């Protein structure tokens, strides 16, 4: 018994929508980064669902995971620097990046 591909795609769409809504509504920078990671994982799930056992989807998922890891490392480093300078993680405080 196999799970139909539409279930995977539905879950992927739900996760992507949740991540995009969180990205648009939340103002905390850490929560926004987590929402971006959730959107990347939703895209990975769709790639795996479409690959159906072939290596094409797995290779793309591996590349997306590497990009997500690099984005998380650089993004968290930027968040730490911004928090040390401003003592806040509210994205509204960073609209004007003047010294």
C-alpha positions as CSV (number, residue, x, y, z in Angstrom):
1,X,0.0,0.0,0.0
2,X,1.5,3.3,-1.1
3,X,0.6,6.8,-0.2
4,X,-0.7,8.9,-3.1
5,X,1.5,11.7,-4.3
6,X,-1.3,14.2,-3.7
7,X,-1.0,13.7,0.0
8,X,2.7,14.7,-0.1
9,X,2.0,17.7,-2.3
10,X,-0.8,18.8,0.0
11,X,1.4,18.6,3.0
12,X,4.1,20.4,1.1
13,X,1.7,23.2,0.1
14,X,0.4,23.5,3.6
15,X,3.9,23.8,5.1
16,X,4.9,26.3,2.4
17,X,1.8,28.4,3.1
18,X,2.4,28.3,6.8
19,X,6.0,29.4,6.3
20,X,5.0,32.3,4.0
21,X,2.3,33.5,6.3
22,X,4.7,33.3,9.3
23,X,7.3,35.2,7.3
24,X,4.8,38.0,6.4
25,X,3.2,38.3,9.8
26,X,5.9,37.8,12.4
27,X,8.3,40.5,13.2
28,X,11.0,38.6,15.1
29,X,14.0,37.9,13.0
30,X,14.6,34.4,14.4
31,X,11.0,33.4,13.7
32,X,11.3,34.8,10.2
33,X,14.4,32.6,9.6
34,X,12.6,29.6,10.9
35,X,9.7,30.3,8.5
36,X,12.2,30.5,5.6
37,X,13.6,27.1,6.7
38,X,10.1,25.7,6.8
39,X,9.5,26.9,3.2
40,X,12.7,25.3,2.1
41,X,11.7,22.0,3.7
42,X,8.3,22.2,2.0
43,X,10.1,22.5,-1.3
44,X,12.3,19.6,-0.4
45,X,9.2,17.5,0.3
46,X,7.8,18.3,-3.1
47,X,11.0,17.4,-4.8
48,X,11.1,14.0,-3.0
49,X,7.5,13.4,-3.8
50,X,8.0,14.1,-7.5
51,X,11.2,12.1,-7.8
52,X,9.4,8.8,-6.9
53,X,12.6,6.8,-6.2
54,X,14.8,8.3,-8.9
55,X,18.0,10.0,-8.0
56,X,17.1,13.4,-9.6
57,X,15.0,14.6,-6.7
58,X,17.4,13.4,-4.1
59,X,20.3,15.4,-5.7
60,X,18.2,18.5,-5.8
61,X,17.1,18.0,-2.2
62,X,20.8,17.6,-1.2
63,X,21.7,20.9,-2.9
64,X,18.7,22.7,-1.3
65,X,19.7,21.4,2.1
66,X,23.3,22.6,1.6
67,X,22.0,26.1,0.6
68,X,19.7,26.1,3.6
69,X,22.6,25.2,5.9
70,X,24.7,28.0,4.5
71,X,21.8,30.4,4.7
72,X,21.1,29.5,8.4
73,X,24.8,30.0,9.3
74,X,25.1,33.4,7.7
75,X,21.7,34.5,8.8
76,X,22.2,33.5,12.4
77,X,25.5,35.3,12.4
78,X,23.8,38.4,11.1
79,X,21.1,38.1,13.7
80,X,23.7,37.8,16.5
81,X,25.5,40.9,15.3
82,X,22.3,42.9,15.0
83,X,21.1,41.8,18.4
84,X,24.5,42.9,19.9
85,X,24.2,46.3,18.3
86,X,20.5,47.1,18.8
87,X,19.5,44.7,21.7
88,X,16.3,43.9,19.7
89,X,15.3,41.3,17.2
90,X,12.2,43.2,15.9
91,X,12.4,43.6,12.2
92,X,10.7,47.0,12.3
93,X,13.8,48.3,14.2
94,X,16.0,47.5,11.3
95,X,14.1,49.2,8.5
96,X,16.5,52.1,8.5
97,X,20.0,50.8,8.7
98,X,21.7,54.1,9.6
99,X,24.4,54.4,12.3
